[in-house]
Amino acid sequence: SNCKSSSCPVAGAGDECSAPLLASVGENAFETYTATPSADPPDDSQCSGTYLDWENSADIWFLWVADGSYNVHFHTCDGSSYDTSMALYKGSCDNQVACNGDADWGIPGCQAYYSAIEYDVEAGETYYIRIGGWLGETGQGTLTIE
């Protein structure tokens, strides 16, 4: 295996919002090699200038339920990953609230281009995190929630 962590993601897991991977605070491994493009690409007007450039990208979905109301950082910083793009949805798979193509948070050890979203979450609310790649790139990586 060439997965970064000892628990590799299952091929095809999380391919659609109807059957997302369950995320937790901390690191969550993923891969998009075996994923397919989901319907309705993210609305890039919410992240203008960040190079989302979804382009029919193969994507995976995570579901995370906030355990409190606070500011959360979602990012794909992983030195062995690829150029990711990310969208955040609140409550359902069609209520996009944020997106990002390229972030510059100054986190050490990141790949050249990673995605990051900072968002004030609400306790008990469900959030869907959708990860694809710039211009359709695929790969493996890590979604970190902190």
C-alpha positions in Angstrom: 0.0 0.0 0.0 1.1 3.5 -0.6 -1.3 5.1 1.8 0.1 7.7 4.2 -1.6 6.2 7.3 -2.0 2.6 8.4 -5.8 2.8 7.7 -6.1 3.2 4.0 -9.5 4.4 2.6 -11.6 1.8 1.0 -11.7 2.2 -2.8 -14.9 3.9 -4.0 -16.0 4.8 -0.4 -17.7 8.2 -0.2 -18.1 8.5 -4.0 -21.5 10.0 -3.6 -23.1 12.3 -1.1 -25.8 9.7 -0.5 -23.1 7.4 1.0 -20.4 9.6 2.5 -17.4 8.7 4.5 -17.8 9.6 8.2 -15.3 12.2 9.3 -14.0 13.0 12.7 -11.9 15.8 14.2 -8.3 15.1 13.3 -7.0 13.4 10.1 -9.3 11.5 7.7 -7.6 9.6 4.8 -9.2 9.6 1.3 -8.5 8.8 -2.3 -10.1 9.9 -5.5 -8.5 7.5 -8.0 -11.6 5.2 -7.9 -14.1 8.1 -7.5 -16.5 9.4 -10.2 -17.7 12.9 -10.7 -20.9 13.7 -8.8 -23.7 15.7 -10.3 -23.9 19.5 -9.8 -20.4 20.8 -9.5 -19.6 23.3 -6.7 -20.5 26.9 -7.2 -17.2 28.6 -7.6 -18.7 32.1 -7.1 -18.3 31.5 -3.3 -14.5 31.1 -3.7 -13.6 33.4 -6.6 -9.9 33.7 -7.2 -8.9 30.5 -5.4 -8.6 28.3 -8.5 -11.3 25.8 -7.6 -11.5 24.9 -11.3 -13.6 21.7 -10.6 -13.8 20.7 -14.3 -16.0 17.5 -13.9 -13.6 16.3 -11.1 -13.8 12.8 -9.6 -14.8 13.6 -6.0 -15.5 12.1 -2.6 -17.8 13.1 0.2 -17.4 13.2 4.0 -20.1 13.7 6.5 -19.2 15.4 9.9 -21.6 16.4 12.7 -20.4 19.3 14.8 -20.0 18.5 18.5 -20.2 22.2 19.5 -20.5 25.7 18.1 -17.1 27.0 17.2 -14.7 28.0 14.4 -13.4 25.0 12.5 -10.6 24.7 10.0 -11.1 22.1 7.3 -7.9 21.5 5.1 -6.2 19.1 2.8 -2.6 19.9 3.7 -0.6 16.7 3.2 2.9 16.8 1.7 2.3 13.7 -0.3 -1.0 14.7 -1.7 -2.2 16.3 -4.9 -3.8 19.7 -5.9 -7.2 19.5 -4.2 -10.3 21.5 -4.4 -12.9 21.5 -1.7 -16.5 22.6 -1.0 -18.5 22.7 2.3 -22.2 22.0 2.5 -24.4 22.6 5.6 -27.4 20.3 6.4 -27.7 18.8 2.9 -25.7 17.9 -0.2 -27.1 20.9 -2.1 -26.7 23.7 0.4 -23.1 24.9 -0.3 -21.8 27.4 2.2 -18.1 27.7 1.2 -15.4 26.4 -1.1 -11.7 26.8 -1.8 -9.2 25.8 -4.5 -5.9 27.1 -3.2 -5.1 28.2 0.3 -2.1 29.9 1.8 -2.4 29.4 5.5 1.3 28.9 6.1 0.9 25.4 7.4 4.3 23.7 7.2 4.7 20.5 5.2 1.8 21.0 2.7 1.8 20.1 -0.9 2.2 23.1 -3.3 -1.6 23.6 -3.7 -4.0 22.5 -1.0 -7.6 23.5 0.0 -8.7 25.1 3.3 -11.9 26.5 4.6 -12.5 28.2 7.9 -16.2 28.1 9.0 -18.2 28.8 12.1 -20.1 25.6 12.7 -23.3 25.0 14.8 -23.6 22.2 17.4 -25.5 19.2 16.1 -25.5 20.4 12.5 -24.4 18.1 9.7 -21.7 19.2 7.3 -20.7 17.6 4.1 -17.2 18.1 2.8 -16.6 17.4 -0.9 -13.1 17.0 -2.2 -12.1 16.9 -5.8 -9.1 18.1 -7.8 -8.0 21.1 -9.7 -8.8 20.5 -13.4 -9.9 17.0 -12.6 -6.7 15.8 -10.8 -7.0 12.7 -8.6 -4.9 11.2 -5.8 -4.9 10.4 -2.2 -4.7 12.7 0.7 -5.9 13.7 4.1 -8.8 15.9 5.2 -8.0 17.5 8.5 -10.7 18.9 10.7 -9.5 21.1 13.6 
